[in-house]
Amino acid sequence: MDSIQTIGSPLMWGGFIAFVFAMLALDLGVFHRKAHAISFKEAGAWSAVWVSLALTFNAVLWWRYGSGPGMEFLTGYLIEKSLSVDNIFVFVVIFSALKIPALYQHRVLFWGILSALVLRAAMIFAGVAMLERFHWLIYVFGAFLILTGVKLFIQRNAEEHPEDGWLMRTARRVIPSTPKFDGQHFLTVENGRKLATPLLMALLLVEASDVLFALDSIPAIFAVTRDPFIVFTSNIFAILGLRSLFFLMAGAMEKFTYLKVGLSGVLIFVGAKMALVDVVHLSPAVSLGVIALVLGSSIVASLVKARHTPPHEPQAPAPDAKLPSVTKA
């Protein structure tokens, strides 16, 4: 097996991991020590912080190692950031279906993303090692991404129901649970029994959905680079900004009508790039341009449609129809 080529020295790996844990500790221990609903302004500020940190890191790579690694990181970050938006669609459904109060959503996402960091690190190293040893796997990954992109396009308007999936049904059978909340605790005690609260069930679904999305996003970045340090850092920066991006976009997801079309286009493009790697070679700059164009077009088209679509007005009830009773929560 050939040695894996990487710009990451042990000092860089250690420094980056220490930085990640320091930021997470600052996030949970200082800024979000007390549970509170994340406002749009706060989410916007944190999103700006995470994007600025990623771009600063990218600038350092560009200055220290040249345009090659710099462009690879930027392209990989854009891919991971865009594909992480698809997670937000699912997170919105999970929190809505399980009736998770906005007060506790940040806590669920924090612990879900923390576990995702470990899982993705393991998947990245395994993927790099497999591609170095078995070159033909790159064609398998490429075909898988193309099929995933086509499936996402076909099912772009399908409703998600993760709360009714096999994972939640199995968890409810195996893990004793209660529909009652106990503050921000994942476990509670009722009648002497330790039970899982809806927060723990939401956490399980968040972690499971992230693993499924990682099966798409990690192979996608291998179309750009196989340097494990660049793959890992671009992945982590995208994940770290996912929570703030969720609170920034959750209330306006219905406006991005064509976003899933753009995401499917990105998956098909990077899948084709992988499948044809021995035939067609595209520079990182071209790949970055294509991905930015596809995503930008889908976002602009979505916003234009939302602007020209009149707001939905509820139909007036028939004269003899009975009005539904309203129960206060």
Secondary structure as UniProt FT lines:
FT   HELIX           10..26
FT   HELIX           27..31
FT   HELIX           40..65
FT   HELIX           67..97
FT   TURN            98..99
FT   HELIX           102..133
FT   TURN            135..136
FT   HELIX           137..154
FT   TURN            155..157
FT   HELIX           162..164
FT   HELIX           166..174
FT   TURN            183..184
FT   STRAND          187..190
FT   TURN            191..192
FT   STRAND          193..196
FT   HELIX           198..221
FT   TURN            222..224
FT   HELIX           228..240
FT   HELIX           242..249
FT   HELIX           250..255
FT   TURN            257..258
FT   HELIX           259..275
FT   TURN            276..279
FT   HELIX           284..308
FT   TURN            319..320
//
